[in-house]
Amino acid sequence: MDKFLFKHIDNINLVLWRVVFGALIAIEGFGAIASGWVRRTLVEPDFTFNFIGFEFLQPLPGDLMYWYFALMGVFGLLVMLGYKYRFNMFCYALMWTCVYLMQKSSYNNHYYLMMLLCWLMVFLPANRWFSIDARQNSELKSSSMPRWVLLVLILQVWIVYTYGSIAKWYPGWLDASVPALFMKGKKDYWLVGGFLQQNWAHWCIAYVGIFFDLLIVPLLLWKRTRMAAFIASIFFHLFNSFIFQIGIFPYMSMAFALFFFSAETLQRRFLPKKKLYTKGEIIVPNYKPALITVLSVYFIVQIGLPLRHWFFKDDVLWTEEGHRLSWRMMLRSKAGSLTVWVKEKGTEERKRYDYNQLLSKKQQRSVKAKPDMLWQLAQRIKEAEAKKGRDVAVYMDSRIRVNTGYYHQLTDPEVDLAAEPWHHFKHNDWILPSEEGFARKPKK
């Protein structure tokens, strides 16, 4: 075990990854401002749908969120340069974690992955070569790292891809109807719009997605298939970037290849002046027990979280319970209709409530089909009415359509959601049971 984990290897994989990762998270910070993401998601709304339990995390007032993201961009650049690396990486990790937890209207799996990678990078010795820190401090400079550093990054990526594949093993994906649904909005895409409407293209997207996610890490690990897998990765992720426009995630995923190529190959291609480390020393640190314990707990959680939806009642596609933090990527399309009613305590009359007055356009689109956001909206309505001196019950009449299915009733319209607690670890009974075949229209 000591030889496997603590044998020192050349650190060029980690060093190059730091440079690329720092550049990408800087682009994420500055790009979120330039693309209008900060404005639409954090500035325009009066409040954000935070992760339940983190209600204290709300956007800074006025234009401060623009400065917040600009500062993150600066931290990213300093990470790339390796200047005061741990401090700047910690600051970015903390600030990005706050952004991630303060809003769900723009939920995306790559935001979660970026958060995990940021925190991992805080503790990894990524600034010991090709960095300002190493140039300024000769004692810090080193051309090697323990092997566990690289293994941690590979295992994290492997978990993401594997669960990304497994989550697609359900009828709506296996019969290519969900990819077909996604491609309907791509008709006008330059050059490829027509091809994306073809039935064969939908089947290709469905099964290439399954097998790419399942096999890419093993193929990159095996030397004989590494280059072919890397070329396939470039094509796959550039396709996703062009078709789905999902920010830095495809480029970050292509950069994962740095974990798999040999130090000799990377040195020859990128840092020819770097002398390769070949001693292979086994240095067991005195913090070995703590390290093994922390990493074991971390990966048990990472492996366990995506499985938790099996312990909830009903289908996760319907309830969303256990959906987040589970690498359920690009799996389903949901649409909803919502009517909100309020009833002042002590009266019998229900009145229709215009909930749109509380939400931005982006929030209006995302709230209708997600139970946790419906529950949070009920709490907000109750608070807004309490400020006017009215104690109200809030009833949500939500109907949703999943994939190619029909609209079905999601919430019990007779339950006062404002009075209901939110259950993190068990099913919320006001979410009505799904109907058989809810995600697919019956064949004629």
N, C-alpha and C positions, 0 to 999 in steps of 0.2 A: 504493500500500500504506500509506504514512504517513497519507494522508487517511482511508483506510478504518479503520485501527486506532487512530490517535492523535488523531483529531478529538474534541474535548471535547463532551460532551452533558450534559444535566441528570442529576443522580445520584439522582433521587427513586425510580427503580426499585430501585436497590441499597439505599437507605436504608430503604424500606418492607420490603423482603425481609429485611434484618437484624432488624428489629423482630419480624416474624412468625417467622423462623427461630429467633431467640433464645428466643421464647416456646415454640416447639414442642420444641426440644431441652431446655428446662427441664422441660416436661411429660414428656418421655421419661425424664429422670432421676428426678423425683419419682414419676411414674406407674409406673415399673418396681418401685419399692418397694411402692407401694400395691396394685398388682395381684397381688403375690406372685411376679412374674417373677424378681426377684433371689433370693428364697428358693429357688424351684424350680430355677433354672438355676445359681446360683453358691454358695449357702450349703449346701443339702442334700447335693450330691454330695461324695464324698471327693476327687475330682479332676475336671477337665473335659477334654473332647476338644478340645484347642487345635489351631490350624492347625499342620500338621507343620512343624517347624523353629522353632517358638516355644514349646517345652516349658517354658521358664523363666517363661512367663506363666501363673500359676495364681491363683485367687481368694485374697484376703486372708483370714486365719483369723478364726473367730468371727463377730461381727456387723460386722466392719469394712467389708464390702462394702455394707452399708446406708449407712454414713457416706460411702463412696466415691461412691455414686450421689446422695446428698443434696448432696454438694459439687459434683457435676456439675450438678445442678439449679440451684444458686446461680450457678455460672459461666454457665449459660444465661440466667438472669435479667439478669446484668450485661452480657452480650452484647446482649440486647434493649434495655437502657437505654443502651448505648454508653458504658459506664464502663470505662476501661482496657481498651478493646475487644480489641486484639491479644493482650494477655496472657491475658485470660479466654478468648478464642476458641482460642488455642493450647493452654491447659490442657484445655479441653473436648475438642479434637481429639485430643490425646495420650491422655487417659483413655478416650475412646470407642474409639480404635484398639486400645488394650490389651484392652478388653472384647470387641471384635469378634474379635480374634485368639486370645483365651483360651478360646473355646468355640464348638462347632458344633452342639450339640444343639438350639439355637434359631436355626439359620441362616435368614436372611431377606435378600432382596435390598435391602430398604430400609435395613438396617443398614449395608451396604456403601456405598450411595448417600450415606447420612448422613455416613459417614466421609470420603468424597471431598469432599462439600460443605463439611464443617468445615474441611478443610485448604485448600480454595480460598479460603474466607472469611478465613482467617488473613492472606492476602496481598492481599486486596481492600480498598480504602479506604471501608469501609462506615460509618465513624463520623464522617464529615466534615460531617454535617448531622443535625439532630434527635437529638442525642446529648449526654450529659453531657460527653464529651471535647471536643466542639466548643464547648460553652458555656464550658468552663473554659480553653480554649486558642484564642484568636482566630486564631492563625497556622495552626492545623490546619483551621479551618472553611473549607469550600468548597461551592459548589452545583453543581459539575461533576465529571466523571470522564472518562477516556479511553474511547472506544467499545469497545475490546477487552475491558474488564471485563464489559460486558453480553454480548458475543459469546461469551466463555468459558462463562458460565452457560447460555446458550441452547444452545450446542453440546453441553455435557455432558448436558443434559436430552434433546436430540435423539437422542444416542447411546443413552441408556437406553430411550427409547420405541421407537426403530427396531429395536433388537435384541430388545426384548420382543415385538414383532410377528413378526419373522422366526422366532424360536424356536418360535412356534406353528404354523408351516407344516409339520406332520407329520400322518400319517393319524389318530392318536388324537384330535387336536384338530379337524382338518378335518371329521371325521364326527360331531363333537359328543359322542362317547362319553366323553371325559375330563370336560368340563363336567357331563355327566349323572352321572358318578361323584362329582364334588364335591358335587352338589346332593342326593345321597341322604341325607346327614347333616343336611340343613336342613329336613326335613319339619315339624318342630315350630315353625318360626319364625313369629312373630306376623304375621298378615295375609298374608304372601307365601309361607309354607311350601308351600301347595298349588300355587301357580303355578310354583314352582321345580321341581316334579316333572313339569311338562308338557314334551313333546318339543319344542314350538316354542320354549320358554324356553331349552332347552339349545342350540338352533341360534342363537338370538339372542345368548346369552352368548359362544358360540364366535366368531361373525363380527363382532360389535360389538367384542370384545376385539382381534381382528386389525386391523380397520380404524381403530379409535380410536387404538391405539398407533402405527400407521403414519402416520396423517394429522394427528394433533392439533397437532403443532408447525408443519407448513406452514399449517394453517388458522388458527392463532393469529398467524402471521407476516403473513398477508394481511389487510389492514384490513377488507375487505368481509365476510370470514367470521369475524372475530375474536370478536365478541360471541356469535354462534351456537356457536362452538367452546368458548367459556368456559362457556356455559350447559350444553352437553353434558358438559364436564369436571366441572362441579359434580354433575350427576346421576350420571355414571359413577363418580366417586370416593366419593360418599356411598353408592351401592349397594355398592361394594366394602367400605367401612367397616362397613356394617350386616351384610352377608352373611359376610364373611371375617374381620372383626375384626382388622385388621392394624395397630393402633396409630396412630401419627401420619402414616404414609405417605400416606394419601389426602388429608389436610389439607395436608401439605407439597406434594403434587402440585397441588392447587388453587391454592396460593400461587405456583406457577411462573408463573401468568398475569401476575404483576407484571413479569415480564421482557418481556412482549410489548405491553402497553398503552402508549400514548404518555404522555410526561411531562405533557402538558397535561391529559389525562384523569385521571391519578393525582393531579395537583396539585389539580384541581377537586374531586375526591372526598374526598381524605384530608388534604392539607396546603394549604389555600387561602391561608394566610399566607406560604407559601414563594414567593419571586420566582423565576420560571423563568429558567434559564440559556439564552441564545440566541446567544451570541457565536460559537460554533462554531470556536474557536481550534484550530489544529493544533500540538500541543506534542510534539515527538519527544524522549523521554528519553535520557540517555546510556547507560542500561542496555538499550537496544533489542536489541542482539545477544543478550544473555543471556536476555531475556524471550522472544524469538522461538524461541530454541533450547529453552528449558525447556518452553514451551507445545507446541512441535512434538513433542518426545519424549513429553510427557504424553499428547497425543491420539493419537499413533501407538500407544502402549500401550493406551489405552482402546478404540481401534478393533480392535487386534489380539487382545487377550485373549479376547473372545467368539468368536473364530474358531479358537482353538487346538485345540478338540476334534476338528476335521477332520483334524488331524495325528496323532491317536491311533488305535490299532487299535480297531475295533468301535464300537458305537453308544453315544453319551454317555448315553442314557437307561438303558442297561444298566450300564456301567462307572462312571459318574459322573465319569470323568476329563475335566476341562475344564468341569465343570458350574458350579463356583463362580466368582464374579467375572465372570459372563457374561450377566447379565440374563435368565436362563432362569426367568421368573417364573410361578408357578402353572401348571406344565406337566404334571405327572405325579403319579400316586399310587403309592406303593410300600409293600409289606408284606413281611415276612420272617419266616422261622423259623430259629433258630440253635441248634446243638448244638456245644459246645466239648469237646474231648478234650485231655488232657495225658499225656505219657509222660516219666517220669523217665529221664534219660540213663543208659545202662548196663542198662536193663531193657527188656522186650519188651511189657509190659502197658500198654495205654491205659486211662485212667480218665476218666470223664465229670466235667466240672468245672462247678460251679455259679457261673457268671460273674455272676449277678444280685447276689451278695453284695458285689460291687465297685461296683455302679451304683445310681443313683437310678432311680425309676420313669420319669422323663422320659428318661433315658439309655437305659434298657432298650428303650423304644419306638423310638428313633432309630438305635440301633447296628446292628440286624440286617440292614439293607438297604444300608448304605453301606460300600464296601470300605475307604476310608481309616480309618474308625472301627473296623472289624474288625481292621485291622492294628494300630492303636494299642491296642486292647483286648488283643491278643496280647502286646504289649510289656509292658503293665501286669500281665498274669497272670504272665509270666515274672519280672518284678521282685518281685511279691508272693510267689511261690514261692521265689525266691532268698533272701528274708529269712528263710524257714523252713529254709534250708539245702538246698533241692532245686533241681537244675538240670534244667529241663524243656523239652521241645518242646511247642508249642501248635498244635493242629489245629482249624481252623474249618470246620464243615459248615453252610454258609449256603444257603438256598433262598429266592428272592424272587419276588414277583409284581409286575409293572409294569402299571399301569392295569387293563384288564379281562382281561389274559392269565392263563395258568396259572402255577403255581409251577414255576420252573426252578432248576437248580443254579447258584449264583453262584461259589462258591469251590472250589478243588481241595482236598478233604479230606485228601489225602495230603501236602500241603506244610506244613512247619513255618513258620508265619507269623512266629513270634518270631525266626527266623533270617534272614528275608528283609529286604533293604533296601527302602525306599520310593523309588520312582522318580517324580520330579516331572515329568519331561519326556518320558517314554516309557511305554508300556503295561506294567502289572504282570502278568506271565504267569500268576500263580496265580488271576487272575480268568478264569474259564472263558469261552469264546466264547458269545455269545448265540445262541439258536436262532431260526430264521426265524419271524417273526410272534410273537415273545415277548410283545409288549405288547397283543395282541388275541386273544381266543378265536376260533377259526375259525367262520364262519357255517354253520349247519346247512342 
